[in-house]
Amino acid sequence: MAALVFAFLLVALVYASVGFGGGSTYNALLVLSDVDYRILPAIALACNIVVVAGGVVHFGSRRLIPWRRIAPWIIASAPAAFIGGMLHIPERAFLAILGSALVIAGAQLILRRAPSTPPPPHRPGRASTFAGGASLGLLAGVTGVGGGIILAPLLHWLRWGPPRQIAGAASLFILVNSLSGLAGQATKLAETNMAALAASYWPLLAGVLVGGQIGSRLGAAGMPDAWLRRITGVVVLYAAARLLLQFWSFS
């Protein structure tokens, strides 16, 4: 457990520095540690909340969260995240969904390039906003991946706003989705008597609290951001490969 706590601390430090929670990598580490798949989302969502709460305060105090513009995404995503958290997903389906989500997240980490100049603001249509928000919310509730690691590249592609505003918006989006998704997961775990098992991983919350506070204030130091993203992406893709291999061999 001590090694896993330290790994979570490092992940939280890196992700908090750019406004993310780290849900995809928490899931990857839990998969590699052979944790019961039924409690993976609850643990990842709880860790997301601890990390991005500090990020929301950090970005909000600097007026880097465009509250009104991100609100439609959140309004669409929060109910979907709660519903996703309540869903009882068969193990084979869960392996496929989480494995696919980790492939997308890992590829984004490895391939993403920061824009050289801030893109001009662009407002996507209401229908696409609500559809995108609801889809990411449902994914967050089911898998424990907060959605920010997918939302941020999407907002860059839509030319939604400057990079720092996108990071601030993503942190708020992750926080609300994680709270809503965790509420759904808690309801489900109580019904299946799995809550006590999930609660036994509480030391991970202490680890991400320390890492998240350091990351949100100081940023990741030492290794260049691009290398940090790529190494994290490799870990996430490795976990995704393990999940998908389990999916194909599932009997």
Stockholm file with secondary structure:
# STOCKHOLM 1.0

chainA/1-251         MAALVFAFLLVALVYASVGFGGGSTYNALLVLSDVDYRILPAIALACNIVVVAGGVVHFGSRRLIPWRRIAPWIIASAPAAFIGGMLHIPERAFLAILGSALVIAGAQLILRRAPSTPPPPHRPGRASTFAGGASLGLLAGVTGVGGGIILAPLLHWLRWGPPRQIAGAASLFILVNSLSGLAGQATKLAETNMAALAASYWPLLAGVLVGGQIGSRLGAAGMPDAWLRRITGVVVLYAAARLLLQFWSFS
#=GR chainA/1-251 SS CHHHHHHHHHHHHHHHTTTCCCHHHHHHHHHHTTCCGGGHHHHHHHHHHHHHHHHHHHHHHTTCCCHHHHHHHHHHHHHHHHHHHHCCCCHHHHHHHHHHHHHHHHHHHHHCCCCSSCCCCCCCCHHHHHHHHHHHHHHHHHHCCCSHHHHHHHHHHTTCSCHHHHHHHHHHHHHHHHHHHHHHHHHHHHHHTCHHHHHTTTHHHHHHHHHHHHHHHHCCCSSCHHHHHHHHHHHHHHHHHHHHHHHHHCC
#=GC SS_cons         CHHHHHHHHHHHHHHHTTTCCCHHHHHHHHHHTTCCGGGHHHHHHHHHHHHHHHHHHHHHHTTCCCHHHHHHHHHHHHHHHHHHHHCCCCHHHHHHHHHHHHHHHHHHHHHCCCCSSCCCCCCCCHHHHHHHHHHHHHHHHHHCCCSHHHHHHHHHHTTCSCHHHHHHHHHHHHHHHHHHHHHHHHHHHHHHTCHHHHHTTTHHHHHHHHHHHHHHHHCCCSSCHHHHHHHHHHHHHHHHHHHHHHHHHCC
//
